[in-house]
Amino acid sequence: MVEHWSPKPGVGSSSLSARANKLIHMEKLTNFFESVVAEFKKVSWPTQQELIDNTIIVVVFSIILSAFIFGIDQVYSTVLEAIYR
């Protein structure tokens, strides 16, 4: 009796081991997403009012910082323009 060996052992087939590997990968993926959902349930999400308050703080701080940088840029531009004239 002669055994039949595949000429390309690395090539997937419709064998049981190939299907088992696909199931294992699918199971790992399912476990990953279940873990993600479990972690999201642990997160302390902000209320809508906290979110609005924090957004206002960020916007106001961004405006103040951009105004400060604009002012410094204007001072440097004026000084450099006076030096190079």
N, C-alpha and C positions, 0 to 999 in steps of 0.2 A: 504494500500500500504506500502511495506517495503523498506526502503532505504538500499543500499548495501554499506558497509564500508570496505575499504581495511584493511586486517589484519596487514599490514606493511605500516603505513602512510609515513614513510621516504623514501620508495623505489620509484624511478622515474618510470614514465610510459610514454606511448605515448600520454598522455593527452595534451591538448592545453597549460596548464601551464608549462609543462616540455619543450615543444617546444619553448614557449615564453622565458623561462629562458635561453635556449641555444642561442636564438637570441640575448638576452640582453648581454650575455657573449661575443658572437661574435662581437657585436656592440662595447662593451668596448675594446676588443682587437684591433679592427679596428681603433678606436679613439686613442688608445695608439700609434700605429704605425704611424698614421697620425701626431701625436704630435712629435714623434721622427724625422720624415722627416722634419717637420717645424723647429725644433730646429737645425738640421744639416744645414739647409739653412742659418741660422743666423751666423754660425761659420765662422770666418775669417781663411780660410785655407792658409797655407804657399805656396809660389811658389816653383817650383822645385829647383831653385838656393838657396833660403833660407833654404830649407830642406837639401841640400847638405852641405851648410856652417855650419849649426847647427850640422849635423852628424860629420863633420870633427872636430869641436870644442869638441864634446863629446868624440870622439876617442882619440884625442890628450890629453885632460885632464885625461882620464882614464889611458893612458900610463904613464903620468907624476906621477899621484897618485900611481899607482902600483909600479913604480920605487922607489918612496919615501918610501913606506911601505916596499919594499924589502930591501932598504938601512938601514932603522931603524932596521929591523929584523936581518940583518947581523951584525950590531953593537951590538945589545943585545946578539946575539948568541956568538959573540967573547968575550964579557965581561963575560958572564956567564960561558963560557968554561974556561976562564982564572981563574975565581974564584973557580970553582969546581975541578981544577986539583991539 
